[in-house]
Amino acid sequence: MIEEGRPAPTFTLPDDSGHAVSLESLRGKPIVLYFYPKDDTPGCTAQARGIRDAWGEFARSGAVVLGVSPDSPEMHVKFKEKYGLPFTLLADEDHAVAEMYGVWVEKSMYGKTYMGIERSTFVIDADGKIAKVMRKVKPADHADDVLAALA
């Protein structure tokens, strides 16, 4: 279980341009690591647009924003372009990082159960420690909640 004050699990994932991004390479800056279920779906789009719309405040905080979903880098490119997203999206296609962070969970919809992402955000401080854990995030409030955690 991921706990505040503990070191953030490290990983390397491909980004929306196909380059490898490692958490270790970003040490020295605060990081917003947010997990979301799927590109271009209503909740995920609202969540991403909220960050985009508050981008000036995120930039002033000095934080690196990383969105993570099981979608491919190619799908991320389309999502970013469609909504003008100014931050990096990471492809966790085998959901290994989601599992590491405890957000790959059993979900239920219309009486059927399946495995998927629990919308969650982790604020990681410049030293690589978990500063804030936010589970079952509400897309509409996400950007404001994260900015408050960065303050």
Protein Blocks (a to p, Z undefined) as FASTA:
>chain_A
ZZehiacdddddddfkopacdfklmgoiacdddddfbghifklmmmmmmmmmmmmmmmmn
opacddddfbdfklmmmmmmmnopabdcdddfkommmmmnopaccddeehiacddddddd
ddddfkopafbdcehiafklmmmmmmmmmZZ
